[in-house]
Amino acid sequence: MNAFVTQIIDGDTFEIEKGWKWNNQTGERVRPTGYDAPEKGTAEGAKATEKLRNLIKGKEIEIKSAKTIDRGRLVCDVYFQGKTLADYFPEYKN
């Protein structure tokens, strides 16, 4: 599924236009797999949030392989320009 990113919540959570539907649930928030950015409210968290904002806000991403829903966020593989988002954040890969 392709979607446009409308808002960045933090370094590893964002919202998409028109939302997602998976396992009879719907929502707008997405949590990419493969990396875990520092928490909001920290200096490193602010840097990760800004990096994600500059990378994908207002741009088209591709959602693949949904895993679960965590706190209202679809946890899934997310691709941008042919690479997973985790590839853009090697410092936070898990």
PyMOL Python script that loads the backbone (N, CA, C, O; Angstrom):
from pymol import cmd

cmd.read_pdbstr("""\
ATOM      1  N   MET A   1       0.839  -1.170   0.000  1.00  0.00           N
ATOM      2  CA  MET A   1       0.000   0.000   0.000  1.00  0.00           C
ATOM      3  C   MET A   1       0.888   1.239   0.000  1.00  0.00           C
ATOM      4  O   MET A   1       1.822   1.332   0.797  1.00  0.00           O
ATOM      5  N   ASN A   2       0.612   2.168  -0.866  1.00  0.00           N
ATOM      6  CA  ASN A   2       1.321   3.442  -0.890  1.00  0.00           C
ATOM      7  C   ASN A   2       0.505   4.484  -0.144  1.00  0.00           C
ATOM      8  O   ASN A   2      -0.725   4.460  -0.178  1.00  0.00           O
ATOM      9  N   ALA A   3       1.194   5.397   0.529  1.00  0.00           N
ATOM     10  CA  ALA A   3       0.511   6.424   1.304  1.00  0.00           C
ATOM     11  C   ALA A   3       1.390   7.661   1.409  1.00  0.00           C
ATOM     12  O   ALA A   3       2.615   7.579   1.316  1.00  0.00           O
ATOM     13  N   PHE A   4       0.750   8.804   1.603  1.00  0.00           N
ATOM     14  CA  PHE A   4       1.482  10.048   1.810  1.00  0.00           C
ATOM     15  C   PHE A   4       1.565  10.345   3.306  1.00  0.00           C
ATOM     16  O   PHE A   4       0.583  10.196   4.034  1.00  0.00           O
ATOM     17  N   VAL A   5       2.731  10.759   3.749  1.00  0.00           N
ATOM     18  CA  VAL A   5       2.977  11.064   5.151  1.00  0.00           C
ATOM     19  C   VAL A   5       2.511  12.485   5.428  1.00  0.00           C
ATOM     20  O   VAL A   5       2.935  13.430   4.763  1.00  0.00           O
ATOM     21  N   THR A   6       1.628  12.627   6.422  1.00  0.00           N
ATOM     22  CA  THR A   6       1.065  13.941   6.730  1.00  0.00           C
ATOM     23  C   THR A   6       1.673  14.577   7.966  1.00  0.00           C
ATOM     24  O   THR A   6       1.745  15.802   8.061  1.00  0.00           O
ATOM     25  N   GLN A   7       2.113  13.754   8.918  1.00  0.00           N
ATOM     26  CA  GLN A   7       2.633  14.301  10.165  1.00  0.00           C
ATOM     27  C   GLN A   7       3.669  13.356  10.766  1.00  0.00           C
ATOM     28  O   GLN A   7       3.531  12.135  10.701  1.00  0.00           O
ATOM     29  N   ILE A   8       4.699  13.944  11.347  1.00  0.00           N
ATOM     30  CA  ILE A   8       5.724  13.181  12.058  1.00  0.00           C
ATOM     31  C   ILE A   8       5.449  13.346  13.550  1.00  0.00           C
ATOM     32  O   ILE A   8       5.363  14.470  14.045  1.00  0.00           O
ATOM     33  N   ILE A   9       5.315  12.251  14.255  1.00  0.00           N
ATOM     34  CA  ILE A   9       5.032  12.281  15.688  1.00  0.00           C
ATOM     35  C   ILE A   9       6.339  12.281  16.473  1.00  0.00           C
ATOM     36  O   ILE A   9       6.527  13.087  17.385  1.00  0.00           O
ATOM     37  N   ASP A  10       7.232  11.379  16.112  1.00  0.00           N
ATOM     38  CA  ASP A  10       8.567  11.322  16.708  1.00  0.00           C
ATOM     39  C   ASP A  10       9.475  10.594  15.733  1.00  0.00           C
ATOM     40  O   ASP A  10       9.107  10.416  14.572  1.00  0.00           O
ATOM     41  N   GLY A  11      10.635  10.173  16.166  1.00  0.00           N
ATOM     42  CA  GLY A  11      11.622   9.588  15.265  1.00  0.00           C
ATOM     43  C   GLY A  11      11.252   8.253  14.662  1.00  0.00           C
ATOM     44  O   GLY A  11      11.887   7.803  13.709  1.00  0.00           O
ATOM     45  N   ASP A  12      10.220   7.606  15.211  1.00  0.00           N
ATOM     46  CA  ASP A  12       9.798   6.326  14.649  1.00  0.00           C
ATOM     47  C   ASP A  12       8.277   6.143  14.644  1.00  0.00           C
ATOM     48  O   ASP A  12       7.778   5.020  14.728  1.00  0.00           O
ATOM     49  N   THR A  13       7.555   7.246  14.546  1.00  0.00           N
ATOM     50  CA  THR A  13       6.092   7.192  14.427  1.00  0.00           C
ATOM     51  C   THR A  13       5.639   8.365  13.558  1.00  0.00           C
ATOM     52  O   THR A  13       6.102   9.494  13.717  1.00  0.00           O
ATOM     53  N   PHE A  14       4.723   8.068  12.639  1.00  0.00           N
ATOM     54  CA  PHE A  14       4.187   9.119  11.779  1.00  0.00           C
ATOM     55  C   PHE A  14       2.749   8.795  11.403  1.00  0.00           C
ATOM     56  O   PHE A  14       2.266   7.692  11.656  1.00  0.00           O
ATOM     57  N   GLU A  15       2.071   9.755  10.801  1.00  0.00           N
ATOM     58  CA  GLU A  15       0.696   9.575  10.347  1.00  0.00           C
ATOM     59  C   GLU A  15       0.634   9.658   8.835  1.00  0.00           C
ATOM     60  O   GLU A  15       1.417  10.356   8.191  1.00  0.00           O
ATOM     61  N   ILE A  16      -0.334   8.913   8.284  1.00  0.00           N
ATOM     62  CA  ILE A  16      -0.506   8.899   6.833  1.00  0.00           C
ATOM     63  C   ILE A  16      -1.894   9.397   6.450  1.00  0.00           C
ATOM     64  O   ILE A  16      -2.854   9.288   7.213  1.00  0.00           O
ATOM     65  N   GLU A  17      -1.966   9.949   5.237  1.00  0.00           N
ATOM     66  CA  GLU A  17      -3.212  10.427   4.664  1.00  0.00           C
ATOM     67  C   GLU A  17      -4.126   9.237   4.380  1.00  0.00           C
ATOM     68  O   GLU A  17      -3.674   8.206   3.882  1.00  0.00           O
ATOM     69  N   LYS A  18      -5.376   9.379   4.688  1.00  0.00           N
ATOM     70  CA  LYS A  18      -6.423   8.383   4.426  1.00  0.00           C
ATOM     71  C   LYS A  18      -6.298   7.136   5.287  1.00  0.00           C
ATOM     72  O   LYS A  18      -7.159   6.259   5.209  1.00  0.00           O
ATOM     73  N   GLY A  19      -5.265   7.025   6.098  1.00  0.00           N
ATOM     74  CA  GLY A  19      -5.150   5.936   7.058  1.00  0.00           C
ATOM     75  C   GLY A  19      -4.912   4.560   6.470  1.00  0.00           C
ATOM     76  O   GLY A  19      -4.740   4.391   5.262  1.00  0.00           O
ATOM     77  N   TRP A  20      -4.908   3.581   7.363  1.00  0.00           N
ATOM     78  CA  TRP A  20      -4.689   2.184   7.003  1.00  0.00           C
ATOM     79  C   TRP A  20      -5.824   1.339   7.565  1.00  0.00           C
ATOM     80  O   TRP A  20      -6.535   1.763   8.476  1.00  0.00           O
ATOM     81  N   LYS A  21      -5.986   0.151   7.020  1.00  0.00           N
ATOM     82  CA  LYS A  21      -6.943  -0.827   7.527  1.00  0.00           C
ATOM     83  C   LYS A  21      -6.232  -2.170   7.555  1.00  0.00           C
ATOM     84  O   LYS A  21      -5.656  -2.603   6.556  1.00  0.00           O
ATOM     85  N   TRP A  22      -6.278  -2.829   8.719  1.00  0.00           N
ATOM     86  CA  TRP A  22      -5.633  -4.133   8.865  1.00  0.00           C
ATOM     87  C   TRP A  22      -6.344  -4.901   9.966  1.00  0.00           C
ATOM     88  O   TRP A  22      -6.602  -4.355  11.038  1.00  0.00           O
ATOM     89  N   ASN A  23      -6.660  -6.159   9.708  1.00  0.00           N
ATOM     90  CA  ASN A  23      -7.344  -7.021  10.688  1.00  0.00           C
ATOM     91  C   ASN A  23      -8.565  -6.335  11.313  1.00  0.00           C
ATOM     92  O   ASN A  23      -8.740  -6.339  12.532  1.00  0.00           O
ATOM     93  N   ASN A  24      -9.393  -5.754  10.466  1.00  0.00           N
ATOM     94  CA  ASN A  24     -10.629  -5.083  10.884  1.00  0.00           C
ATOM     95  C   ASN A  24     -10.401  -3.891  11.806  1.00  0.00           C
ATOM     96  O   ASN A  24     -11.320  -3.479  12.513  1.00  0.00           O
ATOM     97  N   GLN A  25      -9.209  -3.338  11.813  1.00  0.00           N
ATOM     98  CA  GLN A  25      -8.927  -2.122  12.559  1.00  0.00           C
ATOM     99  C   GLN A  25      -8.443  -1.057  11.584  1.00  0.00           C
ATOM    100  O   GLN A  25      -7.933  -1.368  10.507  1.00  0.00           O
ATOM    101  N   THR A  26      -8.609   0.195  11.973  1.00  0.00           N
ATOM    102  CA  THR A  26      -8.171   1.302  11.129  1.00  0.00           C
ATOM    103  C   THR A  26      -7.416   2.319  11.979  1.00  0.00           C
ATOM    104  O   THR A  26      -7.546   2.349  13.203  1.00  0.00           O
ATOM    105  N   GLY A  27      -6.635   3.141  11.313  1.00  0.00           N
ATOM    106  CA  GLY A  27      -5.905   4.185  12.005  1.00  0.00           C
ATOM    107  C   GLY A  27      -5.063   4.980  11.030  1.00  0.00           C
ATOM    108  O   GLY A  27      -5.052   4.709   9.829  1.00  0.00           O
ATOM    109  N   GLU A  28      -4.357   5.963  11.562  1.00  0.00           N
ATOM    110  CA  GLU A  28      -3.479   6.799  10.746  1.00  0.00           C
ATOM    111  C   GLU A  28      -2.014   6.641  11.136  1.00  0.00           C
ATOM    112  O   GLU A  28      -1.126   6.897  10.323  1.00  0.00           O
ATOM    113  N   ARG A  29      -1.755   6.223  12.369  1.00  0.00           N
ATOM    114  CA  ARG A  29      -0.372   6.169  12.848  1.00  0.00           C
ATOM    115  C   ARG A  29       0.331   4.889  12.424  1.00  0.00           C
ATOM    116  O   ARG A  29      -0.242   3.799  12.417  1.00  0.00           O
ATOM    117  N   VAL A  30       1.605   5.071  12.070  1.00  0.00           N
ATOM    118  CA  VAL A  30       2.442   3.962  11.594  1.00  0.00           C
ATOM    119  C   VAL A  30       3.729   3.938  12.401  1.00  0.00           C
ATOM    120  O   VAL A  30       4.311   4.981  12.697  1.00  0.00           O
ATOM    121  N   ARG A  31       4.166   2.728  12.754  1.00  0.00           N
ATOM    122  CA  ARG A  31       5.437   2.515  13.464  1.00  0.00           C
ATOM    123  C   ARG A  31       6.270   1.564  12.615  1.00  0.00           C
ATOM    124  O   ARG A  31       5.960   0.373  12.559  1.00  0.00           O
ATOM    125  N   PRO A  32       7.326   2.053  11.947  1.00  0.00           N
ATOM    126  CA  PRO A  32       8.151   1.197  11.100  1.00  0.00           C
ATOM    127  C   PRO A  32       8.924   0.155  11.909  1.00  0.00           C
ATOM    128  O   PRO A  32       9.306   0.399  13.053  1.00  0.00           O
ATOM    129  N   THR A  33       9.144  -0.992  11.304  1.00  0.00           N
ATOM    130  CA  THR A  33       9.972  -2.022  11.920  1.00  0.00           C
ATOM    131  C   THR A  33      11.443  -1.752  11.610  1.00  0.00           C
ATOM    132  O   THR A  33      11.770  -0.992  10.699  1.00  0.00           O
ATOM    133  N   GLY A  34      12.315  -2.385  12.380  1.00  0.00           N
ATOM    134  CA  GLY A  34      13.739  -2.379  12.052  1.00  0.00           C
ATOM    135  C   GLY A  34      14.604  -1.374  12.779  1.00  0.00           C
ATOM    136  O   GLY A  34      15.830  -1.486  12.755  1.00  0.00           O
ATOM    137  N   TYR A  35      13.992  -0.394  13.425  1.00  0.00           N
ATOM    138  CA  TYR A  35      14.782   0.562  14.205  1.00  0.00           C
ATOM    139  C   TYR A  35      13.940   1.129  15.333  1.00  0.00           C
ATOM    140  O   TYR A  35      12.710   1.091  15.284  1.00  0.00           O
ATOM    141  N   ASP A  36      14.603   1.651  16.342  1.00  0.00           N
ATOM    142  CA  ASP A  36      13.942   2.217  17.506  1.00  0.00           C
ATOM    143  C   ASP A  36      14.634   3.526  17.846  1.00  0.00           C
ATOM    144  O   ASP A  36      15.729   3.527  18.409  1.00  0.00           O
ATOM    145  N   ALA A  37      14.004   4.634  17.507  1.00  0.00           N
ATOM    146  CA  ALA A  37      14.590   5.957  17.743  1.00  0.00           C
ATOM    147  C   ALA A  37      14.524   6.308  19.228  1.00  0.00           C
ATOM    148  O   ALA A  37      13.665   5.804  19.952  1.00  0.00           O
ATOM    149  N   PRO A  38      15.430   7.171  19.678  1.00  0.00           N
ATOM    150  CA  PRO A  38      15.387   7.634  21.076  1.00  0.00           C
ATOM    151  C   PRO A  38      14.058   8.314  21.394  1.00  0.00           C
ATOM    152  O   PRO A  38      13.365   8.807  20.504  1.00  0.00           O
ATOM    153  N   GLU A  39      13.727   8.328  22.653  1.00  0.00           N
ATOM    154  CA  GLU A  39      12.440   8.851  23.110  1.00  0.00           C
ATOM    155  C   GLU A  39      12.285  10.350  22.876  1.00  0.00           C
ATOM    156  O   GLU A  39      13.246  11.119  22.899  1.00  0.00           O
ATOM    157  N   LYS A  40      11.042  10.721  22.652  1.00  0.00           N
ATOM    158  CA  LYS A  40      10.648  12.119  22.525  1.00  0.00           C
ATOM    159  C   LYS A  40      11.039  12.841  23.818  1.00  0.00           C
ATOM    160  O   LYS A  40      10.954  12.259  24.900  1.00  0.00           O
ATOM    161  N   GLY A  41      11.454  14.067  23.718  1.00  0.00           N
ATOM    162  CA  GLY A  41      11.828  14.830  24.905  1.00  0.00           C
ATOM    163  C   GLY A  41      13.307  14.777  25.229  1.00  0.00           C
ATOM    164  O   GLY A  41      13.764  15.433  26.165  1.00  0.00           O
ATOM    165  N   THR A  42      14.070  13.990  24.452  1.00  0.00           N
ATOM    166  CA  THR A  42      15.520  13.950  24.621  1.00  0.00           C
ATOM    167  C   THR A  42      16.166  14.637  23.425  1.00  0.00           C
ATOM    168  O   THR A  42      15.532  14.799  22.382  1.00  0.00           O
ATOM    169  N   ALA A  43      17.411  15.035  23.572  1.00  0.00           N
ATOM    170  CA  ALA A  43      18.119  15.690  22.460  1.00  0.00           C
ATOM    171  C   ALA A  43      18.237  14.746  21.262  1.00  0.00           C
ATOM    172  O   ALA A  43      18.022  15.154  20.121  1.00  0.00           O
ATOM    173  N   GLU A  44      18.577  13.494  21.525  1.00  0.00           N
ATOM    174  CA  GLU A  44      18.697  12.517  20.432  1.00  0.00           C
ATOM    175  C   GLU A  44      17.333  12.237  19.805  1.00  0.00           C
ATOM    176  O   GLU A  44      17.235  12.039  18.594  1.00  0.00           O
ATOM    177  N   GLY A  45      16.287  12.219  20.623  1.00  0.00           N
ATOM    178  CA  GLY A  45      14.935  12.022  20.104  1.00  0.00           C
ATOM    179  C   GLY A  45      14.528  13.152  19.175  1.00  0.00           C
ATOM    180  O   GLY A  45      13.901  12.914  18.143  1.00  0.00           O
ATOM    181  N   ALA A  46      14.882  14.387  19.536  1.00  0.00           N
ATOM    182  CA  ALA A  46      14.579  15.540  18.690  1.00  0.00           C
ATOM    183  C   ALA A  46      15.326  15.451  17.359  1.00  0.00           C
ATOM    184  O   ALA A  46      14.777  15.793  16.311  1.00  0.00           O
ATOM    185  N   LYS A  47      16.568  14.995  17.402  1.00  0.00           N
ATOM    186  CA  LYS A  47      17.345  14.840  16.164  1.00  0.00           C
ATOM    187  C   LYS A  47      16.727  13.776  15.267  1.00  0.00           C
ATOM    188  O   LYS A  47      16.641  13.958  14.053  1.00  0.00           O
ATOM    189  N   ALA A  48      16.294  12.661  15.863  1.00  0.00           N
ATOM    190  CA  ALA A  48      15.682  11.582  15.084  1.00  0.00           C
ATOM    191  C   ALA A  48      14.356  12.047  14.473  1.00  0.00           C
ATOM    192  O   ALA A  48      14.053  11.724  13.324  1.00  0.00           O
ATOM    193  N   THR A  49      13.574  12.803  15.239  1.00  0.00           N
ATOM    194  CA  THR A  49      12.301  13.321  14.742  1.00  0.00           C
ATOM    195  C   THR A  49      12.527  14.258  13.563  1.00  0.00           C
ATOM    196  O   THR A  49      11.830  14.167  12.552  1.00  0.00           O
ATOM    197  N   GLU A  50      13.485  15.144  13.687  1.00  0.00           N
ATOM    198  CA  GLU A  50      13.789  16.081  12.605  1.00  0.00           C
ATOM    199  C   GLU A  50      14.298  15.339  11.363  1.00  0.00           C
ATOM    200  O   GLU A  50      13.945  15.691  10.237  1.00  0.00           O
ATOM    201  N   LYS A  51      15.109  14.332  11.569  1.00  0.00           N
ATOM    202  CA  LYS A  51      15.629  13.551  10.442  1.00  0.00           C
ATOM    203  C   LYS A  51      14.482  12.862   9.698  1.00  0.00           C
ATOM    204  O   LYS A  51      14.437  12.879   8.468  1.00  0.00           O
ATOM    205  N   LEU A  52      13.547  12.250  10.455  1.00  0.00           N
ATOM    206  CA  LEU A  52      12.409  11.594   9.817  1.00  0.00           C
ATOM    207  C   LEU A  52      11.535  12.614   9.096  1.00  0.00           C
ATOM    208  O   LEU A  52      11.069  12.357   7.986  1.00  0.00           O
ATOM    209  N   ARG A  53      11.308  13.776   9.721  1.00  0.00           N
ATOM    210  CA  ARG A  53      10.502  14.842   9.106  1.00  0.00           C
ATOM    211  C   ARG A  53      11.113  15.276   7.770  1.00  0.00           C
ATOM    212  O   ARG A  53      10.410  15.374   6.764  1.00  0.00           O
ATOM    213  N   ASN A  54      12.399  15.528   7.765  1.00  0.00           N
ATOM    214  CA  ASN A  54      13.076  15.951   6.532  1.00  0.00           C
ATOM    215  C   ASN A  54      13.066  14.870   5.465  1.00  0.00           C
ATOM    216  O   ASN A  54      13.073  15.166   4.270  1.00  0.00           O
ATOM    217  N   LEU A  55      13.049  13.622   5.897  1.00  0.00           N
ATOM    218  CA  LEU A  55      13.110  12.507   4.955  1.00  0.00           C
ATOM    219  C   LEU A  55      11.770  12.230   4.282  1.00  0.00           C
ATOM    220  O   LEU A  55      11.718  12.090   3.060  1.00  0.00           O
ATOM    221  N   ILE A  56      10.663  12.146   5.065  1.00  0.00           N
ATOM    222  CA  ILE A  56       9.421  11.627   4.475  1.00  0.00           C
ATOM    223  C   ILE A  56       8.181  12.504   4.598  1.00  0.00           C
ATOM    224  O   ILE A  56       7.172  12.185   3.970  1.00  0.00           O
ATOM    225  N   LYS A  57       8.196  13.580   5.361  1.00  0.00           N
ATOM    226  CA  LYS A  57       6.968  14.364   5.502  1.00  0.00           C
ATOM    227  C   LYS A  57       6.523  14.913   4.144  1.00  0.00           C
ATOM    228  O   LYS A  57       7.304  15.530   3.418  1.00  0.00           O
ATOM    229  N   GLY A  58       5.252  14.673   3.823  1.00  0.00           N
ATOM    230  CA  GLY A  58       4.684  15.130   2.559  1.00  0.00           C
ATOM    231  C   GLY A  58       5.056  14.269   1.372  1.00  0.00           C
ATOM    232  O   GLY A  58       4.731  14.596   0.231  1.00  0.00           O
ATOM    233  N   LYS A  59       5.735  13.176   1.640  1.00  0.00           N
ATOM    234  CA  LYS A  59       6.192  12.301   0.560  1.00  0.00           C
ATOM    235  C   LYS A  59       5.481  10.954   0.621  1.00  0.00           C
ATOM    236  O   LYS A  59       4.841  10.611   1.616  1.00  0.00           O
ATOM    237  N   GLU A  60       5.609  10.208  -0.461  1.00  0.00           N
ATOM    238  CA  GLU A  60       4.960   8.911  -0.558  1.00  0.00           C
ATOM    239  C   GLU A  60       5.883   7.814  -0.027  1.00  0.00           C
ATOM    240  O   GLU A  60       7.063   7.743  -0.371  1.00  0.00           O
ATOM    241  N   ILE A  61       5.307   6.966   0.821  1.00  0.00           N
ATOM    242  CA  ILE A  61       6.024   5.804   1.339  1.00  0.00           C
ATOM    243  C   ILE A  61       5.236   4.559   0.935  1.00  0.00           C
ATOM    244  O   ILE A  61       4.097   4.656   0.478  1.00  0.00           O
ATOM    245  N   GLU A  62       5.851   3.398   1.107  1.00  0.00           N
ATOM    246  CA  GLU A  62       5.171   2.144   0.833  1.00  0.00           C
ATOM    247  C   GLU A  62       5.140   1.306   2.103  1.00  0.00           C
ATOM    248  O   GLU A  62       6.163   1.108   2.759  1.00  0.00           O
ATOM    249  N   ILE A  63       3.959   0.820   2.437  1.00  0.00           N
ATOM    250  CA  ILE A  63       3.763  -0.011   3.614  1.00  0.00           C
ATOM    251  C   ILE A  63       3.635  -1.456   3.162  1.00  0.00           C
ATOM    252  O   ILE A  63       2.848  -1.780   2.272  1.00  0.00           O
ATOM    253  N   LYS A  64       4.432  -2.324   3.798  1.00  0.00           N
ATOM    254  CA  LYS A  64       4.388  -3.753   3.495  1.00  0.00           C
ATOM    255  C   LYS A  64       4.425  -4.548   4.796  1.00  0.00           C
ATOM    256  O   LYS A  64       4.862  -4.045   5.831  1.00  0.00           O
ATOM    257  N   SER A  65       3.975  -5.755   4.733  1.00  0.00           N
ATOM    258  CA  SER A  65       4.132  -6.744   5.804  1.00  0.00           C
ATOM    259  C   SER A  65       3.765  -6.219   7.191  1.00  0.00           C
ATOM    260  O   SER A  65       4.621  -6.109   8.068  1.00  0.00           O
ATOM    261  N   ALA A  66       2.493  -5.898   7.378  1.00  0.00           N
ATOM    262  CA  ALA A  66       2.035  -5.487   8.701  1.00  0.00           C
ATOM    263  C   ALA A  66       2.251  -6.626   9.691  1.00  0.00           C
ATOM    264  O   ALA A  66       2.022  -7.792   9.368  1.00  0.00           O
ATOM    265  N   LYS A  67       2.694  -6.280  10.895  1.00  0.00           N
ATOM    266  CA  LYS A  67       3.016  -7.275  11.919  1.00  0.00           C
ATOM    267  C   LYS A  67       1.971  -7.301  13.029  1.00  0.00           C
ATOM    268  O   LYS A  67       1.498  -8.367  13.422  1.00  0.00           O
ATOM    269  N   THR A  68       1.613  -6.115  13.532  1.00  0.00           N
ATOM    270  CA  THR A  68       0.700  -6.010  14.661  1.00  0.00           C
ATOM    271  C   THR A  68       0.238  -4.562  14.781  1.00  0.00           C
ATOM    272  O   THR A  68       0.642  -3.699  14.001  1.00  0.00           O
ATOM    273  N   ILE A  69      -0.600  -4.317  15.755  1.00  0.00           N
ATOM    274  CA  ILE A  69      -1.000  -2.960  16.095  1.00  0.00           C
ATOM    275  C   ILE A  69      -0.558  -2.722  17.530  1.00  0.00           C
ATOM    276  O   ILE A  69      -0.903  -3.491  18.427  1.00  0.00           O
ATOM    277  N   ASP A  70       0.202  -1.661  17.742  1.00  0.00           N
ATOM    278  CA  ASP A  70       0.741  -1.342  19.055  1.00  0.00           C
ATOM    279  C   ASP A  70       0.355   0.087  19.418  1.00  0.00           C
ATOM    280  O   ASP A  70       0.772   1.033  18.750  1.00  0.00           O
ATOM    281  N   ARG A  71      -0.432   0.247  20.462  1.00  0.00           N
ATOM    282  CA  ARG A  71      -0.875   1.563  20.913  1.00  0.00           C
ATOM    283  C   ARG A  71      -1.483   2.394  19.774  1.00  0.00           C
ATOM    284  O   ARG A  71      -1.228   3.592  19.655  1.00  0.00           O
ATOM    285  N   GLY A  72      -2.289   1.732  18.948  1.00  0.00           N
ATOM    286  CA  GLY A  72      -2.969   2.412  17.856  1.00  0.00           C
ATOM    287  C   GLY A  72      -2.135   2.638  16.612  1.00  0.00           C
ATOM    288  O   GLY A  72      -2.591   3.258  15.652  1.00  0.00           O
ATOM    289  N   ARG A  73      -0.895   2.128  16.634  1.00  0.00           N
ATOM    290  CA  ARG A  73       0.008   2.293  15.484  1.00  0.00           C
ATOM    291  C   ARG A  73       0.133   0.959  14.746  1.00  0.00           C
ATOM    292  O   ARG A  73       0.286  -0.092  15.370  1.00  0.00           O
ATOM    293  N   LEU A  74       0.068   1.010  13.424  1.00  0.00           N
ATOM    294  CA  LEU A  74       0.325  -0.171  12.624  1.00  0.00           C
ATOM    295  C   LEU A  74       1.827  -0.380  12.563  1.00  0.00           C
ATOM    296  O   LEU A  74       2.553   0.473  12.052  1.00  0.00           O
ATOM    297  N   VAL A  75       2.295  -1.497  13.077  1.00  0.00           N
ATOM    298  CA  VAL A  75       3.720  -1.833  13.049  1.00  0.00           C
ATOM    299  C   VAL A  75       3.953  -2.646  11.778  1.00  0.00           C
ATOM    300  O   VAL A  75       3.374  -3.717  11.595  1.00  0.00           O
ATOM    301  N   CYS A  76       4.809  -2.119  10.903  1.00  0.00           N
ATOM    302  CA  CYS A  76       4.968  -2.725   9.583  1.00  0.00           C
ATOM    303  C   CYS A  76       6.312  -2.326   8.963  1.00  0.00           C
ATOM    304  O   CYS A  76       7.008  -1.435   9.450  1.00  0.00           O
ATOM    305  N   ASP A  77       6.641  -3.010   7.886  1.00  0.00           N
ATOM    306  CA  ASP A  77       7.814  -2.628   7.115  1.00  0.00           C
ATOM    307  C   ASP A  77       7.432  -1.402   6.279  1.00  0.00           C
ATOM    308  O   ASP A  77       6.395  -1.394   5.614  1.00  0.00           O
ATOM    309  N   VAL A  78       8.266  -0.382   6.317  1.00  0.00           N
ATOM    310  CA  VAL A  78       7.998   0.853   5.576  1.00  0.00           C
ATOM    311  C   VAL A  78       9.175   1.121   4.647  1.00  0.00           C
ATOM    312  O   VAL A  78      10.335   1.069   5.056  1.00  0.00           O
ATOM    313  N   TYR A  79       8.852   1.410   3.386  1.00  0.00           N
ATOM    314  CA  TYR A  79       9.875   1.676   2.383  1.00  0.00           C
ATOM    315  C   TYR A  79       9.740   3.097   1.851  1.00  0.00           C
ATOM    316  O   TYR A  79       8.639   3.620   1.673  1.00  0.00           O
ATOM    317  N   PHE A  80      10.891   3.699   1.605  1.00  0.00           N
ATOM    318  CA  PHE A  80      10.952   5.017   0.985  1.00  0.00           C
ATOM    319  C   PHE A  80      12.070   4.984  -0.048  1.00  0.00           C
ATOM    320  O   PHE A  80      13.218   4.678   0.275  1.00  0.00           O
ATOM    321  N   GLN A  81      11.732   5.296  -1.275  1.00  0.00           N
ATOM    322  CA  GLN A  81      12.681   5.281  -2.392  1.00  0.00           C
ATOM    323  C   GLN A  81      13.423   3.951  -2.480  1.00  0.00           C
ATOM    324  O   GLN A  81      14.630   3.916  -2.718  1.00  0.00           O
ATOM    325  N   GLY A  82      12.681   2.853  -2.284  1.00  0.00           N
ATOM    326  CA  GLY A  82      13.231   1.517  -2.469  1.00  0.00           C
ATOM    327  C   GLY A  82      14.007   0.941  -1.299  1.00  0.00           C
ATOM    328  O   GLY A  82      14.477  -0.195  -1.371  1.00  0.00           O
ATOM    329  N   LYS A  83      14.151   1.704  -0.221  1.00  0.00           N
ATOM    330  CA  LYS A  83      14.876   1.229   0.960  1.00  0.00           C
ATOM    331  C   LYS A  83      13.951   1.245   2.169  1.00  0.00           C
ATOM    332  O   LYS A  83      13.020   2.048   2.236  1.00  0.00           O
ATOM    333  N   THR A  84      14.211   0.350   3.132  1.00  0.00           N
ATOM    334  CA  THR A  84      13.419   0.405   4.354  1.00  0.00           C
ATOM    335  C   THR A  84      13.801   1.656   5.129  1.00  0.00           C
ATOM    336  O   THR A  84      14.922   2.151   5.005  1.00  0.00           O
ATOM    337  N   LEU A  85      12.874   2.166   5.927  1.00  0.00           N
ATOM    338  CA  LEU A  85      13.202   3.332   6.745  1.00  0.00           C
ATOM    339  C   LEU A  85      14.348   3.009   7.686  1.00  0.00           C
ATOM    340  O   LEU A  85      15.157   3.884   7.997  1.00  0.00           O
ATOM    341  N   ALA A  86      14.431   1.767   8.146  1.00  0.00           N
ATOM    342  CA  ALA A  86      15.533   1.372   9.038  1.00  0.00           C
ATOM    343  C   ALA A  86      16.889   1.599   8.374  1.00  0.00           C
ATOM    344  O   ALA A  86      17.870   1.891   9.058  1.00  0.00           O
ATOM    345  N   ASP A  87      16.953   1.468   7.058  1.00  0.00           N
ATOM    346  CA  ASP A  87      18.218   1.704   6.348  1.00  0.00           C
ATOM    347  C   ASP A  87      18.667   3.163   6.451  1.00  0.00           C
ATOM    348  O   ASP A  87      19.860   3.452   6.352  1.00  0.00           O
ATOM    349  N   TYR A  88      17.727   4.076   6.647  1.00  0.00           N
ATOM    350  CA  TYR A  88      18.055   5.490   6.790  1.00  0.00           C
ATOM    351  C   TYR A  88      18.459   5.837   8.226  1.00  0.00           C
ATOM    352  O   TYR A  88      18.956   6.932   8.488  1.00  0.00           O
ATOM    353  N   PHE A  89      18.246   4.907   9.145  1.00  0.00           N
ATOM    354  CA  PHE A  89      18.538   5.118  10.562  1.00  0.00           C
ATOM    355  C   PHE A  89      19.435   4.004  11.111  1.00  0.00           C
ATOM    356  O   PHE A  89      19.059   3.330  12.070  1.00  0.00           O
ATOM    357  N   PRO A  90      20.608   3.804  10.517  1.00  0.00           N
ATOM    358  CA  PRO A  90      21.461   2.688  10.963  1.00  0.00           C
ATOM    359  C   PRO A  90      21.881   2.804  12.424  1.00  0.00           C
ATOM    360  O   PRO A  90      22.140   1.796  13.082  1.00  0.00           O
ATOM    361  N   GLU A  91      21.948   4.032  12.927  1.00  0.00           N
ATOM    362  CA  GLU A  91      22.355   4.234  14.313  1.00  0.00           C
ATOM    363  C   GLU A  91      21.324   3.725  15.315  1.00  0.00           C
ATOM    364  O   GLU A  91      21.632   3.569  16.497  1.00  0.00           O
ATOM    365  N   TYR A  92      20.087   3.462  14.846  1.00  0.00           N
ATOM    366  CA  TYR A  92      19.028   3.006  15.739  1.00  0.00           C
ATOM    367  C   TYR A  92      18.488   1.629  15.379  1.00  0.00           C
ATOM    368  O   TYR A  92      17.472   1.204  15.929  1.00  0.00           O
ATOM    369  N   LYS A  93      19.151   0.927  14.466  1.00  0.00           N
ATOM    370  CA  LYS A  93      18.658  -0.385  14.044  1.00  0.00           C
ATOM    371  C   LYS A  93      18.593  -1.346  15.223  1.00  0.00           C
ATOM    372  O   LYS A  93      19.433  -1.323  16.123  1.00  0.00           O
ATOM    373  N   ASN A  94      17.571  -2.187  15.186  1.00  0.00           N
ATOM    374  CA  ASN A  94      17.458  -3.223  16.201  1.00  0.00           C
ATOM    375  C   ASN A  94      17.350  -4.586  15.587  1.00  0.00           C
ATOM    376  O   ASN A  94      17.247  -5.581  16.305  1.00  0.00           O
TER     377      ASN A  94
END
""", "prot")
cmd.dss("prot")
cmd.show_as("cartoon", "prot")
cmd.util.cbc("prot")
cmd.orient("prot")
